[in-house]
Amino acid sequence: MRIEKLPRITTTLRDREHPYLTGAWTPQHEEVTAHELPVLAGAVPADLDGVYLRNTENQIHEPLGRYHPFDGDAMIHALDFRRGQISYRNRFVRTRCLAAEQEAGGSLWGGLMDPPGTSLRPGFGAHGSLKDSSSTDITMHAGVAVSTFYQCGEVYRLDPETLDTLGVASWTPPDGVSAHPKVDPNTGELMFFNYSKQAPYMHYGVVDRTGRLTTYVPVPLPGPRLPQSHGTSPPPQETDQRMTSAVVDDHPTPTRRPAGRGFTSPTRGVCLVSLAGPVAANYTILIAVRKIESLGVGFEGFLWSDQQEN
């Protein structure tokens, strides 16, 4: 096994007995590439050819206030399977916020559990005062890995084999994109939604297989909401409306891409599906709006649209 190490990223994090900064939650700051990992038992199938991607969150600087594990900066881990061999690498997603805090030498934004006014600079996304860490989800689209943040941040593109950050996707709308976008394996189109504190409070969009935004429509709501995810299905063939089912997947499962090298790994994905009808770009979109009650989680209601693309 041969290991290459990148220059260590600058960190100001102090040792502390925080439950989410110690033990299995200890932040990883080293970025390495390990070639030809030893196989401890059995053998890697010679025809297994692709990349398994996994995202994590790693706090780099001392928090300004309280720390929540969702506050950490995004790091992508990759296992590359090729000709019976496995290599590993990990890289931070080089977001604008990571670069700003590296330049400042410390944290600039408060976290999810901090009160308003904690951040030293204006924040991003639906929350309005958080760092856009792009740390919630990683998937594949248009030949690149796509990293997103659950509070509707910018969409970051990465090379799925080198994990180099390629920059912000040009199609990212002003209100950002929520995590867990879905890709149609038949058409290569990516479907997403976002939400904000300004009317109409939600939008739905479609990006084609070349990375071009083809659909972006409002989904009016009576007020701000925090939706978690959405599910999609092919348009019904027999009727315009029908009930569909949902699958909850809390574990990353490698899935071969329809063409070329690579695997996709939806992480922490939860699909919530309800009454469906045909919508823009000939898809059925189903959005369950979650409302947090004092005694648990309930549902405010279900949304669906019948707008059809010309």
CORJO-V765455 format. One record per helix or strand. SS is the DSSP state (H for helix, E for strand). FROM is the first residue (numbers start at 1). LEN is the number of residues. If there is no record, write none. Layout:
SS|FROM|LEN + SS|FROM|LEN
//
This chain:
E|2|4 + H|23|3 + E|32|4 + E|50|9 + H|69|3 + E|73|10 + E|85|8 + H|96|9 + E|110|1 + E|124|1 + E|130|1 + E|137|5 + E|144|5 + E|153|1 + E|156|3 + E|165|4 + E|177|1 + E|182|2 + E|190|6 + E|202|6 + E|213|6 + E|230|5 + E|241|2 + E|248|2 + E|255|2 + E|263|2 + E|269|2 + E|276|4 + H|280|3 + E|283|11 + E|296|8
//
